[in-house]
Amino acid sequence: MTAQYPALRLRRTRASAWSRRLYAETVLTPADLIWPLFIAEGSGVEEPIASLPGVSRWSVDGIVARGREARDLGIPCIALFPNTPGHLRSEKGEEALNPDNLMCRAVRALKDAVPEVGVLTDVALDPYTSHGHDGLLDAAGYVLNDATSDALVGQALNQAAAGSDIIAPSDMMDGRIGAIREALEGDSRHNVQIMSYAAKYASAFYGPFRDAVGSRGLLKGDKKTYQMDSANAEEALREVALDLAEGADSVIVKPGLPYLDIVARVKAAFEVPVFAYQVSGEYAMIEAAVAAGAAERDPMVLETLMAFKRAGCSGVLTYHAAHAARLLGA
């Protein structure tokens, strides 16, 4: 039995700022953040992304500068996504296997300049294909599972050879985690992590990201034959179970805020590190609300990130990472 009012006043511990900090059940720090960054060709390049206000594509030298910024802010890891030039995109996405592609050059530069910052690399073919899909297509336009998985293994080994610390397959092919883990072990890359996009939904929140990597205008059809149906939760648990059994070290739920129930269920069911991706559409909605005078950026950013932690996330991929880290370090 607990005491009753007025002996028990739950507002008592909320009465002052120091007390609220003392009784906080969930803590958010810069170490909980992963900063997604977009890579562009060239040198000294910064290309603002119109649908992601405040976010830019950076040439490799700019990516290195962002890596140093992450280090200084206490952000432990950055995630890389390339905007592959159109002339290097193809039906089969062969540029993903080029050891001197944008992604690999950025990884090497980062590990040379700021080796203490972790580098997460996206494994999927959509930044490299001329059709915008995450895999290889048959004659009818259906994404082939096993042939795509073989290509992803090569892509993952290419990124690991460049120095990637975390391989993050975002393609949603069946069986690709086991194939990638076996290949990494066979290549003696025992400490390269796999953070699997285990529950990635076919979402309406990805539009600005596709602008950022240059695939929106290329995409033929949709991705519903491989990304998950937003109606399904039990299926997410099956996806996570399979990826963990195949060798994933951690898992991602994507998108973020609309799927906090999935985060909580995955954490409760498996008790493993769970991350969420606060995706481009979520970021853009916050920025649109701020621009319209409907919200204040700082408290909204911190409240949404706290929601991820409260739901069970070990960390969050967010375009607000640097801004949030500055607020948290203030």
C-alpha positions as CSV (number, residue, x, y, z in Angstrom):
1,M,0.0,0.0,0.0
2,T,1.1,3.6,-0.7
3,A,0.2,6.7,1.2
4,Q,-2.9,8.7,0.1
5,Y,-3.4,12.4,-0.5
6,P,-2.4,14.6,1.3
7,A,0.4,12.5,2.8
8,L,1.3,11.7,-0.8
9,R,1.6,14.6,-3.2
10,L,3.1,13.6,-6.5
11,R,3.7,17.2,-7.3
12,R,6.1,17.5,-4.4
13,T,9.0,16.1,-6.3
14,R,8.2,18.3,-9.4
15,A,8.3,21.6,-7.4
16,S,11.9,22.5,-8.4
17,A,14.2,22.0,-11.3
18,W,16.9,20.2,-9.3
19,S,14.3,17.8,-7.9
20,R,12.9,17.0,-11.4
21,R,16.4,16.2,-12.6
22,L,16.9,14.0,-9.5
23,Y,13.7,12.0,-10.1
24,A,13.9,11.7,-13.9
25,E,13.4,8.1,-14.9
26,T,14.9,8.5,-18.4
27,V,18.1,10.3,-19.3
28,L,19.0,11.6,-22.7
29,T,22.7,12.5,-23.5
30,P,24.6,13.2,-26.7
31,A,25.9,9.6,-26.4
32,D,22.4,8.4,-27.3
33,L,22.6,10.1,-30.8
34,I,23.6,8.9,-34.2
35,W,24.0,11.7,-36.8
36,P,22.9,10.9,-40.4
37,L,24.9,12.7,-43.1
38,F,24.6,12.9,-46.8
39,I,27.7,12.8,-49.1
40,A,28.1,14.7,-52.4
41,E,30.8,14.6,-55.0
42,G,33.3,17.4,-55.2
43,S,35.4,19.5,-52.8
44,G,34.2,22.3,-50.6
45,V,30.6,21.4,-51.5
46,E,27.6,22.1,-49.3
47,E,24.3,21.5,-51.0
48,P,21.2,22.5,-48.9
49,I,18.3,20.1,-49.2
50,A,15.1,22.1,-49.8
51,S,12.8,19.5,-48.3
52,L,15.1,19.1,-45.2
53,P,15.6,22.7,-44.1
54,G,18.9,22.9,-42.2
55,V,20.3,19.7,-43.7
56,S,22.9,19.6,-46.5
57,R,24.8,17.2,-48.6
58,W,28.5,17.6,-48.0
59,S,31.6,16.7,-50.0
60,V,34.0,14.4,-48.3
61,D,36.0,17.2,-46.7
62,G,32.8,18.6,-45.3
63,I,31.8,15.2,-43.9
64,V,35.2,15.1,-42.1
65,A,34.4,18.5,-40.6
66,R,31.1,17.1,-39.4
67,G,32.9,14.2,-37.9
68,R,35.1,16.5,-35.9
69,E,32.0,18.4,-34.9
70,A,30.4,15.1,-33.7
71,R,33.5,14.3,-31.7
72,D,33.5,17.7,-30.0
73,L,29.8,17.4,-29.2
74,G,30.0,13.9,-27.7
75,I,28.1,12.2,-30.5
76,P,29.6,8.7,-30.7
77,C,28.6,7.7,-34.2
78,I,27.6,9.1,-37.6
79,A,25.6,7.4,-40.4
80,L,26.5,7.9,-44.0
81,F,24.3,8.0,-47.1
82,P,25.7,8.9,-50.6
83,N,24.1,10.9,-53.4
84,T,25.5,8.9,-56.2
85,P,25.8,10.9,-59.5
86,G,23.4,9.9,-62.1
87,H,25.9,8.6,-64.6
88,L,27.2,6.1,-62.0
89,R,23.7,4.6,-61.3
90,S,22.7,1.5,-63.2
91,E,20.1,-1.2,-63.2
92,K,22.2,-3.5,-61.0
93,G,23.8,-0.8,-58.9
94,E,27.4,-1.9,-59.5
95,E,28.8,1.4,-58.1
96,A,28.0,0.0,-54.6
97,L,30.9,-2.5,-55.1
98,N,33.4,0.2,-56.2
99,P,36.1,0.5,-53.5
100,D,36.5,4.1,-54.4
101,N,32.8,5.1,-54.4
102,L,31.6,8.1,-52.4
103,M,30.7,6.1,-49.4
104,C,34.1,4.3,-49.2
105,R,36.0,7.6,-49.7
106,A,34.1,9.2,-46.9
107,V,34.6,6.3,-44.6
108,R,38.3,6.2,-45.1
109,A,38.6,10.0,-44.7
110,L,36.6,9.9,-41.4
111,K,38.6,7.0,-39.9
112,D,41.8,8.8,-40.8
113,A,40.7,12.1,-39.3
114,V,38.5,11.1,-36.3
115,P,39.0,7.4,-35.6
116,E,37.3,7.8,-32.2
117,V,34.0,8.5,-33.9
118,G,32.1,5.4,-35.1
119,V,31.0,5.2,-38.7
120,L,27.7,3.4,-39.7
121,T,27.2,2.7,-43.4
122,D,23.9,2.0,-45.1
123,V,23.7,-1.3,-47.0
124,A,21.1,-1.1,-49.7
125,L,21.2,-0.6,-53.5
126,D,18.8,2.3,-53.8
127,P,21.5,5.1,-53.9
128,Y,23.1,3.2,-56.8
129,T,20.3,1.9,-58.9
130,S,18.8,3.7,-61.8
131,H,15.3,2.6,-60.8
132,G,15.5,3.7,-57.1
133,H,14.8,0.3,-55.6
134,D,16.8,-1.3,-52.9
135,G,17.6,-4.4,-54.9
136,L,17.8,-6.1,-58.3
137,L,14.7,-6.4,-60.4
138,D,13.3,-9.2,-62.6
139,A,11.6,-8.6,-65.9
140,A,8.3,-7.8,-64.2
141,G,9.9,-5.2,-61.8
142,Y,9.8,-7.4,-58.7
143,V,12.8,-7.1,-56.4
144,L,14.7,-10.4,-56.4
145,N,15.6,-11.5,-52.9
146,D,18.5,-13.9,-53.2
147,A,20.3,-12.1,-56.0
148,T,19.9,-8.9,-54.1
149,S,21.3,-10.5,-51.0
150,D,24.4,-11.6,-52.9
151,A,25.0,-8.0,-54.1
152,L,24.5,-6.7,-50.5
153,V,27.2,-9.1,-49.2
154,G,29.6,-7.6,-51.7
155,Q,28.5,-4.1,-50.7
156,A,29.0,-4.8,-47.0
157,L,32.5,-6.3,-47.5
158,N,33.4,-3.3,-49.6
159,Q,32.3,-0.9,-46.8
160,A,34.0,-3.0,-44.1
161,A,37.3,-2.9,-46.1
162,A,37.1,0.9,-46.2
163,G,36.8,1.0,-42.4
164,S,33.1,0.9,-41.6
165,D,32.5,0.1,-37.9
166,I,28.8,-0.7,-38.3
167,I,27.1,-2.3,-41.3
168,A,23.5,-1.3,-41.4
169,P,21.4,-3.3,-44.0
170,S,18.3,-1.3,-44.7
171,D,17.0,-3.3,-47.7
172,M,14.6,-5.7,-45.9
173,M,15.6,-8.8,-48.0
174,D,15.1,-12.1,-46.2
175,G,18.3,-13.9,-45.0
176,R,20.7,-11.1,-45.8
177,I,21.9,-10.7,-42.2
178,G,23.1,-14.2,-42.0
179,A,24.8,-14.0,-45.4
180,I,26.6,-10.7,-44.4
181,R,27.6,-12.0,-41.0
182,E,29.1,-15.2,-42.6
183,A,31.0,-13.1,-45.1
184,L,32.4,-10.7,-42.5
185,E,33.5,-13.7,-40.3
186,G,35.1,-15.3,-43.4
187,D,36.9,-12.1,-44.1
188,S,38.2,-12.0,-40.5
189,R,36.2,-8.8,-39.8
190,H,35.0,-10.2,-36.4
191,N,34.4,-6.8,-34.8
192,V,32.4,-5.2,-37.5
193,Q,28.9,-4.7,-36.1
194,I,25.6,-5.3,-37.9
195,M,22.9,-3.0,-36.9
196,S,19.9,-4.3,-38.8
197,Y,17.0,-2.4,-40.1
198,A,14.9,-5.3,-38.8
199,A,11.5,-3.5,-38.8
200,K,11.5,-1.0,-41.6
201,Y,8.0,0.0,-42.8
202,A,6.8,1.1,-46.2
203,S,6.2,4.6,-45.0
204,A,5.0,8.0,-46.3
205,F,7.6,9.7,-44.1
206,Y,10.6,9.0,-46.4
207,G,10.1,11.6,-49.1
208,P,12.8,14.1,-48.1
209,F,15.4,11.4,-47.7
210,R,14.8,10.3,-51.3
211,D,15.4,13.9,-52.3
212,A,18.6,13.8,-50.3
213,V,20.0,10.7,-52.0
214,G,18.6,11.6,-55.4
215,S,16.2,8.6,-55.8
216,R,12.8,10.2,-55.5
217,G,12.4,10.9,-59.2
218,L,13.9,7.5,-60.1
219,L,11.7,5.2,-58.1
220,K,9.5,3.1,-60.2
221,G,6.5,1.9,-58.3
222,D,6.7,1.5,-54.5
223,K,8.6,-0.7,-52.0
224,K,5.7,-2.5,-50.4
225,T,6.8,-5.9,-51.6
226,Y,9.8,-5.8,-49.2
227,Q,9.3,-3.1,-46.6
228,M,6.7,-3.8,-43.9
229,D,3.0,-3.0,-43.9
230,S,2.2,-0.3,-41.3
231,A,-0.7,-2.4,-40.1
232,N,1.6,-5.2,-38.8
233,A,3.2,-5.5,-35.3
234,E,3.6,-9.2,-34.8
235,E,5.4,-9.5,-38.1
236,A,7.9,-7.0,-36.8
237,L,8.7,-9.3,-33.9
238,R,9.3,-12.1,-36.4
239,E,11.6,-10.0,-38.5
240,V,13.6,-9.0,-35.4
241,A,13.9,-12.6,-34.2
242,L,15.2,-13.7,-37.6
243,D,17.8,-11.0,-37.8
244,L,19.0,-11.6,-34.3
245,A,19.3,-15.3,-34.9
246,E,21.3,-14.6,-38.1
247,G,23.9,-12.5,-36.2
248,A,22.6,-8.9,-35.9
249,D,24.2,-7.1,-32.9
250,S,21.4,-4.6,-32.7
251,V,18.2,-3.6,-34.5
252,I,16.5,-0.5,-35.9
253,V,12.9,0.3,-36.1
254,K,12.1,2.8,-38.9
255,P,10.3,5.3,-38.9
256,G,10.4,6.5,-35.4
257,L,7.6,8.3,-33.6
258,P,4.7,6.6,-35.4
259,Y,6.2,3.2,-34.4
260,L,7.1,3.7,-30.7
261,D,4.8,0.8,-29.9
262,I,7.0,-1.4,-32.1
263,V,10.1,-0.1,-30.3
264,A,8.6,-0.9,-26.9
265,R,7.4,-4.4,-28.0
266,V,10.8,-5.3,-29.5
267,K,12.6,-4.2,-26.4
268,A,10.3,-6.1,-24.1
269,A,10.4,-9.2,-26.2
270,F,14.2,-9.5,-26.9
271,E,16.0,-7.3,-24.4
272,V,18.6,-6.3,-27.0
273,P,19.9,-2.9,-28.1
274,V,17.1,-1.2,-30.1
275,F,17.5,1.9,-32.1
276,A,15.0,4.1,-33.9
277,Y,15.4,6.3,-37.0
278,Q,13.6,9.6,-36.6
279,V,13.3,9.8,-40.4
280,S,13.3,12.7,-42.8
281,G,9.6,13.3,-42.8
282,E,9.5,13.5,-39.0
283,Y,12.3,16.0,-39.0
284,A,10.6,18.0,-41.8
285,M,7.4,18.2,-39.8
286,I,9.1,19.6,-36.8
287,E,10.9,22.2,-38.9
288,A,7.6,23.1,-40.7
289,A,5.9,23.5,-37.3
290,V,8.7,25.8,-36.2
291,A,8.6,27.8,-39.4
292,A,4.8,28.3,-39.0
293,G,5.2,29.6,-35.5
294,A,3.3,26.6,-34.2
295,A,6.1,25.2,-32.0
296,E,9.5,26.0,-30.5
297,R,12.3,23.9,-31.9
298,D,14.4,23.2,-28.8
299,P,11.7,21.7,-26.5
300,M,10.1,19.8,-29.3
301,V,13.4,18.2,-30.4
302,L,14.3,17.2,-26.9
303,E,10.8,15.9,-26.1
304,T,10.6,13.7,-29.2
305,L,14.1,12.3,-28.5
306,M,13.2,11.6,-24.9
307,A,10.1,9.7,-26.2
308,F,12.4,7.3,-28.0
309,K,14.5,6.7,-24.9
310,R,11.4,6.2,-22.7
311,A,10.1,3.6,-25.2
312,G,13.3,1.6,-24.8
313,C,15.7,2.9,-27.4
314,S,19.4,2.6,-26.8
315,G,19.9,5.4,-29.3
316,V,18.3,7.4,-32.1
317,L,19.3,8.3,-35.6
318,T,18.2,11.9,-36.0
319,Y,19.0,14.8,-38.2
320,H,18.7,17.0,-35.1
321,A,21.6,15.2,-33.5
322,A,24.1,18.1,-33.5
323,H,21.4,20.6,-32.4
324,A,20.2,18.3,-29.6
325,A,23.8,17.6,-28.5
326,R,24.4,21.3,-28.1
327,L,21.2,21.7,-26.1
328,L,22.2,18.7,-23.9
329,G,25.7,20.0,-23.4
330,A,24.6,23.5,-22.5
